[in-house]
Amino acid sequence: MQELITFIARALVDSPDAVQVTVTEEDDTLIVDLAVDKDDLGKVIGKQGRTARAMRSLLSAAAGKEDKKSRLNILE
């Protein structure tokens, strides 16, 4: 999961070295925290949150293969 979100986020931002992804697990839920540079925050969220929603959908599909739920937090 971490590699998937890292790959997508690095492709979207201008400062790929600033991308940090951490994954924690609570019960059957994977919690993915994504931190990017402040200047790149809008690129990760996208217009009306479409990019963030797409990343959440991909994460949900990948987590579903492992019979888990997922949550993506985009940190400022």
C-alpha positions as CSV (number, residue, x, y, z in Angstrom):
1,M,0.0,0.0,0.0
2,Q,2.8,2.4,0.9
3,E,4.5,1.9,-2.4
4,L,1.3,2.5,-4.4
5,I,0.5,5.8,-2.7
6,T,4.2,6.9,-2.8
7,F,4.4,6.2,-6.6
8,I,1.2,8.1,-7.4
9,A,2.1,11.1,-5.2
10,R,5.6,11.4,-6.5
11,A,4.3,11.4,-10.1
12,L,1.9,14.3,-9.2
13,V,4.1,16.7,-7.3
14,D,7.0,19.1,-8.1
15,S,9.0,18.1,-5.1
16,P,9.0,14.3,-5.0
17,D,11.6,14.1,-2.3
18,A,9.2,15.8,0.1
19,V,6.7,13.0,-0.2
20,Q,6.3,11.0,3.0
21,V,3.9,8.0,3.4
22,T,3.3,6.2,6.7
23,V,1.0,3.2,7.1
24,T,-0.4,2.1,10.4
25,E,-2.9,-0.7,11.0
26,E,-5.9,-0.6,13.5
27,D,-7.9,-3.8,13.6
28,D,-8.8,-4.5,9.9
29,T,-8.2,-0.9,8.7
30,L,-5.0,0.4,7.0
31,I,-4.5,4.0,7.8
32,V,-2.2,5.7,5.2
33,D,-0.9,9.2,6.0
34,L,0.4,11.2,3.1
35,A,2.5,14.3,3.7
36,V,3.7,16.5,0.8
37,D,5.3,20.0,0.4
38,K,2.8,22.8,1.1
39,D,3.1,24.0,-2.5
40,D,2.1,20.6,-3.8
41,L,-0.9,20.1,-1.6
42,G,-3.3,21.3,-4.2
43,K,-1.9,18.9,-6.8
44,V,-2.4,15.9,-4.6
45,I,-6.0,16.9,-3.7
46,G,-7.0,18.0,-7.3
47,K,-9.9,20.0,-8.4
48,Q,-12.9,19.4,-6.1
49,G,-10.9,16.6,-4.5
50,R,-11.0,14.4,-7.6
51,T,-7.4,13.3,-7.4
52,A,-7.6,12.5,-3.7
53,R,-10.8,10.6,-4.4
54,A,-9.1,8.5,-7.1
55,M,-6.2,7.7,-4.9
56,R,-8.6,6.6,-2.2
57,S,-10.4,4.4,-4.7
58,L,-7.2,2.7,-5.7
59,L,-6.2,2.2,-2.1
60,S,-9.5,0.7,-1.3
61,A,-9.3,-1.7,-4.2
62,A,-5.8,-2.8,-3.2
63,A,-6.8,-3.2,0.5
64,G,-9.8,-5.1,-0.5
65,K,-7.6,-7.8,-2.0
66,E,-6.3,-8.4,1.5
67,D,-9.8,-8.2,3.0
68,K,-9.0,-5.0,4.8
69,K,-10.5,-1.5,4.8
70,S,-8.4,1.6,4.1
71,R,-8.3,5.3,4.9
72,L,-6.1,7.9,3.3
73,N,-5.2,11.0,5.3
74,I,-3.6,13.9,3.4
75,L,-1.6,15.9,6.0
76,E,-0.7,19.6,5.7
